[in-house]
């Protein structure tokens, strides 16, 4: 396949680009930012520095590189959308519509796009599935709800176009620097051997999706059967931050975890795996403890610190060799 990835210079986009390249696919990264040197993108990955708001440039790029599939991950995250709602609506809303339309004009029938549990917002029912009513409680969530609703409308107006949304929860792993970072900061503080590690003492669990699982969901949806819904739930592990702090504390017994009062964003963190399991064959493979170990190992390797001894990692995990020293 020849795959264009918008937002390919970002956290999840970079992981997707490396995975697809390792599988032998041709990859074009399309992003306003230049991938940093530490991104580790293979030399054969083509980088096009441009905006997702430019439909002409998108179509030209897709035509020039004979793109078969588009992965749309370019987005402004929660904080940026809250600070500038107009820009958030422009990039996440109009940008998504532009990508969908450019793919249609270029003859690319399948687009896999990133959505979020934030589109579900608060839900009165426990463990909502794919067809739960959208109820965003943030600007970011509203932009993701718009993308899903647009995809749903286009399913009617352009039935030949296949738009596959993936509602992610909190995706973590080495290299994440944007968005909601309180939990990422906790992981990195342990990994770097800090004496004290502050962590948010949330009163309920949240989603933990290790980046390798998120990548797996994207890759599987590139060639899966036509989806029955505009967006799939793609959760990871539903666990409490206290569990993560306890596990990391066992790995680093000299560190002192320090909880501080904090509230989780009001979204349906217990959203459940639904149709994607039987329609695309996706199930998360990385439990919380293993994901934390992998993330810590990668952070320590990047900083030149001594490696950790980690047992019982799945040999078929795409991040097994990548994350360990």
Steps between C-alpha positions, in 0.01 A plus 500: 500500500594862455381689808487872572499593870388848596654601831773247434757715680305466824501237773253241371560588136871431534437158652255417220751611235777283645273196529368527145849553362625194689220298338621599155243766417588832335436785742455874444494718812294815444536755780557870558784402735824330403554168681772549763829310457410273794181388324689211344310511172666275240677678217252364246208682663410809294427819696274771357484814715164663436159573650194272519295809418643508146283268294695563179830402664341192653356381169828571323696305762262205479515500121878540483566212737210284373357469851272201575404583859494809722552502876379833638656579838573873469327669792515768764466340843292589806699791641558669165131473412399648836738793457391574143163343414490661156837353404398164645184500292698603193774236524296213644170574329574667166832315476325165533238596243780611266686170538181299440421701188857495367509122533171476310631723220826302480310171475613376843195321630613412853599751768575386856463800729567560866210583728490500879305388804458876549235489226289281729541739791298420809282190471235396751511139384798288607747372240351670192550327165561626148149633449476705820369852449777758461506742793829694501586714803807676355586693186735219398223245551262714293745506209532121514122461519473717188746274318293194587175666399654614173623147432149373572344748258750414227415132541161596357609754240810312382437135577808392302729691737605308811573719801613301803518687830690378805395635840813484711523560873831606652785377280838484673858403424844648460503822300165647597542871571163659412149487635402368841844424646451455877523121477782511246695724738450246778633216284803700392578614856521138611700406192753774564549396864352805671500488881141626517235432237182709513195339345133602468288317756193446284191359668414261215681299233580621152604347170864397442572408138861413433608657172575160342133404540383829349728440202364148464145637481600741224684237296220245525244756383693579184380177341209384715147443364278801454412633849144493627540825697672837436738442793615205708583506868869407531569490876794347682502417870249660740712540814561739788802729515570356846563162332754660267674684783519180705650301212756765417579535869579129511740549209664802664482440876721801579245738346229646721161536328324820609128521416338836446127581462379498141187436295472295184348663193126416502493241222392138473833341593333161533398496132511142383651304215215441259469428128866547414577164663303295249504740204872584501646242738638756742542429869750674728791268579705706744380504862577802716802357681665386178431833329654689790809279487535552125457876532753522782752287310473721194533824700810370676655388174437842341666675795800267507410349839568138600237259367232335707457125523153426362365149485208341318469740208309365199752405232255592223451854629604756240654713774691218668830565327430869447432581865768293670866595517 
